[in-house]
């Protein structure tokens, strides 16, 4: 049974963000914010499509894709949304709009604001060197709060002894 009275101490959490959709980026920030609130040292490593969450020109445009998402339901029902319906033009925009509305109603801040809150609380954000090079990015393409671009080997060193969550 975990000791929920632990004050964080020298605990470290590393979150790997590999998907750049609204729900995955939000999940990372919810977990990260909880860790920071518990005094846990937080490092978030963005790789592959997760880089959209820290590319400055993209981070305010994260979407939810209903296609190939078996948990996506027709709004107001428990009926799963068929891929044929989910793939219709405008469905991604509709799903994204609905998710924004639901998160706003729960006082979940927009992605950039949530990231800034977590950064201001002491989190460290890292971009994956391989993905950065593969996408032809430059430092000015990244959100200002990104600490640096590091390799997978650097991340192995950084995450030594940490709890790791892959999103």
C-alpha positions as CSV (number, residue, x, y, z in Angstrom):
1,X,0.0,0.0,0.0
2,X,1.5,3.4,-1.0
3,X,2.3,5.9,1.8
4,X,0.1,8.9,0.8
5,X,1.6,11.0,3.6
6,X,5.0,11.2,1.8
7,X,6.0,14.8,1.3
8,X,7.7,14.1,-2.0
9,X,11.2,14.4,-0.5
10,X,13.7,13.4,-3.2
11,X,11.2,11.7,-5.5
12,X,11.4,12.3,-9.2
13,X,8.9,11.8,-11.9
14,X,9.6,11.7,-15.6
15,X,6.8,11.9,-18.1
16,X,7.4,11.0,-21.7
17,X,4.8,12.7,-24.0
18,X,4.7,10.9,-27.4
19,X,1.3,12.1,-28.6
20,X,0.3,15.6,-29.5
21,X,-3.4,15.5,-29.1
22,X,-5.3,17.6,-26.6
23,X,-6.3,14.7,-24.3
24,X,-2.8,13.3,-24.1
25,X,-1.1,16.7,-23.5
26,X,-3.7,17.5,-20.8
27,X,-3.2,14.1,-19.1
28,X,0.5,14.8,-18.9
29,X,-0.1,18.3,-17.3
30,X,-2.7,16.9,-14.9
31,X,-0.2,14.3,-13.7
32,X,2.7,16.8,-13.7
33,X,0.7,19.4,-11.8
34,X,-0.2,16.7,-9.2
35,X,3.5,15.7,-8.9
36,X,4.7,19.3,-8.5
37,X,2.0,19.9,-5.9
38,X,3.4,16.9,-3.9
39,X,6.9,18.3,-4.0
40,X,8.1,15.8,-6.6
41,X,10.8,16.9,-9.0
42,X,9.2,16.8,-12.5
43,X,10.8,16.4,-15.9
44,X,8.6,16.1,-19.0
45,X,10.3,14.7,-22.2
46,X,8.4,15.4,-25.5
47,X,9.1,13.1,-28.4
48,X,7.6,12.4,-31.9
49,X,4.1,13.8,-32.2
50,X,4.1,14.9,-28.6
51,X,6.4,17.7,-29.8
52,X,3.2,19.5,-31.0
53,X,2.6,20.3,-27.3
54,X,5.8,22.4,-27.1
55,X,6.1,23.8,-30.7
56,X,5.0,27.4,-30.2
57,X,3.0,27.7,-33.4
58,X,1.2,24.4,-32.8
59,X,0.6,24.2,-29.0
60,X,-2.6,26.4,-29.0
61,X,-4.1,24.2,-31.8
62,X,-4.1,20.7,-30.2
63,X,-7.1,18.6,-31.3
64,X,-8.9,15.5,-30.3
65,X,-9.3,12.8,-33.0
66,X,-12.4,10.7,-32.8
67,X,-11.1,8.4,-35.6
68,X,-9.8,5.0,-34.2
69,X,-10.7,6.0,-30.7
70,X,-12.9,3.2,-29.3
71,X,-13.8,5.3,-26.2
72,X,-15.2,8.2,-28.3
73,X,-19.0,8.2,-27.8
74,X,-21.8,10.0,-29.7
75,X,-22.4,13.0,-27.5
76,X,-25.1,12.5,-24.8
77,X,-25.1,8.7,-25.3
78,X,-23.1,5.6,-24.4
79,X,-23.0,4.6,-28.1
80,X,-19.5,4.3,-29.5
81,X,-18.8,6.5,-32.5
82,X,-18.1,4.4,-35.6
83,X,-15.0,5.2,-37.5
84,X,-17.1,5.9,-40.6
85,X,-19.0,8.7,-38.7
86,X,-15.8,9.9,-36.9
87,X,-14.0,10.3,-40.2
88,X,-16.6,12.7,-41.6
89,X,-15.4,16.2,-42.4
90,X,-15.6,18.5,-39.4
91,X,-15.8,15.7,-36.8
92,X,-12.3,16.4,-35.4
93,X,-13.2,20.1,-35.0
94,X,-16.5,19.1,-33.4
95,X,-14.8,16.6,-30.9
96,X,-12.1,19.2,-30.1
97,X,-14.7,21.9,-29.5
98,X,-16.6,19.6,-27.2
99,X,-13.5,18.7,-25.3
100,X,-12.5,22.4,-24.9
101,X,-16.0,23.1,-23.6
102,X,-15.9,20.2,-21.1
103,X,-12.5,21.2,-19.8
104,X,-13.5,24.8,-19.4
105,X,-16.5,23.8,-17.4
106,X,-14.2,21.9,-15.1
107,X,-11.8,24.9,-14.8
108,X,-9.0,23.1,-16.7
109,X,-6.9,25.8,-18.2
110,X,-6.1,25.9,-21.9
111,X,-3.0,23.9,-22.9
112,X,-0.4,26.8,-23.0
113,X,-1.7,28.3,-19.7
114,X,-1.6,24.8,-18.0
115,X,1.9,24.3,-19.3
116,X,2.9,27.7,-17.9
117,X,1.4,27.0,-14.5
118,X,3.4,23.8,-14.3
119,X,6.6,25.5,-15.5
120,X,6.1,28.3,-13.0
121,X,5.8,25.7,-10.2
122,X,9.2,24.3,-11.1
123,X,8.8,21.6,-13.8
124,X,11.4,21.0,-16.4
125,X,10.5,20.5,-20.1
126,X,12.8,18.7,-22.6
127,X,12.6,18.2,-26.3
128,X,13.8,15.0,-28.0
129,X,16.9,15.6,-30.1
130,X,16.0,12.9,-32.7
131,X,12.5,14.3,-33.2
132,X,13.8,17.9,-33.2
133,X,16.3,17.1,-35.9
134,X,13.9,14.9,-37.9
135,X,11.3,17.7,-38.0
136,X,14.0,20.3,-38.9
137,X,13.1,22.4,-35.9
138,X,15.1,25.4,-34.5
139,X,15.2,26.7,-31.0
140,X,12.9,29.6,-31.9
141,X,10.2,27.0,-32.9
142,X,10.0,25.8,-29.4
143,X,7.9,27.3,-26.5
144,X,10.2,29.5,-24.4
145,X,9.8,27.4,-21.3
146,X,11.5,24.3,-22.9
147,X,14.7,23.8,-20.9
148,X,16.7,22.3,-23.8
149,X,16.8,19.7,-26.6
150,X,18.3,16.4,-25.3
151,X,19.1,13.0,-26.6
152,X,17.5,9.7,-25.5
153,X,20.8,9.0,-23.7
154,X,20.6,12.3,-21.9
155,X,17.1,11.4,-20.9
156,X,18.3,8.0,-19.5
157,X,20.8,9.9,-17.4
158,X,18.2,12.4,-16.3
159,X,15.6,9.8,-15.4
160,X,17.9,7.6,-13.3
161,X,16.0,6.6,-10.2
162,X,12.8,8.3,-11.3
163,X,9.3,7.0,-11.7
164,X,8.5,7.1,-15.5
165,X,5.1,7.5,-17.1
166,X,4.8,7.1,-20.9
167,X,1.9,9.0,-22.5
